[in-house]
Amino acid sequence: MTTEELDILLEKYYKGTCNPKEKDLVSTLLDTYANQSTQKLDEDQRREALQWVRQQIEEKTGATLDAPPVLSSAKRIGVWRLAGYKWKMSAALVLMTIGIYYFWTKKVVVPEAKHLAEVAGVHPGSTCASILLPNGKVVPLDSSLSSSLRNIRVSGGNLFLMKSNGQKIELARQAGIQVYSTLVTQRGQQAPEMMLADGTKVWLNAASKLRFPVNFIGQTREVELTGEAYFEVAKDSKHPFVVKAAGSEIKVLGTHFNIMAYNDEPALTATLLEGAIRLSHGHQSSILTPGQQGQVDNQGLINVKRVDTQIATAWRKGKLPMEDMDVHAFLREVSRWYDVDIQYLGPIPSQSFSGSLNRNVPLKHVIDALRANGIDCKLENRTLVVSTLSN
């Protein structure tokens, strides 16, 4: 097994695509290493960590690995914050360390390696959705179908599924009539890419709804959102694109932006990556420039601030965002992605997180991370009961 093959193996584990033998092998190695290490790793220690994993694989498989790679600039692909430091890791070490550590602003504690039988049946979300057609028919897009889809497409009054092999599956045709369909995701689902009639691309996060017309007719291109979505809007200076969500309105001509408008969030947020948008609520409005996020609170007040757009759109890249998120905000993300309810027993201390978790990790890893930082979680009938750990 070469270094590249080891990188591939660890990446498959990180993405949750290992076969049972590969998964057991890497899980055992990482759990064992986690139990042995309680310190931050410097450059030399990280090399030793990789060498240790390599040696263990050699012993278990009988394979001989090439010499460990030198951490050249070409291999240094990840930069992570940890207790105020920035450090770089090779590709393999990024994958390995994500499987072991959870990045918090407080002191890092390695989670205990235990197996929680009660969470074994709770899996991360997947690419699934359903479409409510104009005639009231519901078309489910389960994971097996979604995996073969290139996108959902609206064109010339025709709503259809475009498969990866080029096949088209027509769902509805309403040429010349402005009727609406709705793309819906439940908790634990993320919709495939959708291309609207004007060429705008949309990605819908978990527990969300996007109501859209089969044809855009009139002076504006309007859609309605509940939940969260990422938009890449096709440019059309004569027909502004408008997203209506939670009593607010986001108007653009052509841009990339993210909107979070969940009912259980304390504010609607619109985060701009490219172009410009106007965020309006009632008589207030603000124009956002790239790198800014507009927030509309429960009183309808608009606040604009600069943010890390990569964090705001982390879900699009398969991450659970944690940067500058308190426990409650993080657990709302967990609830939507793992399809579990949250129940709090008593007050939970305010903490902020740094870094991110891959959304494919088992719920067990999330629970272990919270417990390692003083927050207890127990799963009872798909409800996470959250409390403060007693000393």
Secondary structure, DSSP 8 states (H G I E B T S, - for coil): --HHHHHHHHHHHHHT---HHHHHHHHHHHHHHHHH--S---HHHHHHHHHHHHHHHHHHH-----------TTT--EEEEETTEEEEE-HHHHHHHHHH---BSS----------GGGTT----EE-EEEE-TTS-EEEE-HHHHTTEEEEEEETTEEEEEETTS-EEEEEE-TT---EEEEEE-TTEE---EE-TTS-EEEE-SSEEEEEESS--SSSEEEEEEEEEEEE----TTS-EEEEETTEEEEESS-EEEEEE-TTSSEEEEEEEES-EEEEETTEEEEE-TTEEEEEETT--EEEEE--HHHHTGGGGTEEE-BT--HHHHHHHHHHHHT-EEEE-S------B-SEEETTS-HHHHHHHHHHTTEEEEESSSEEEEEE---
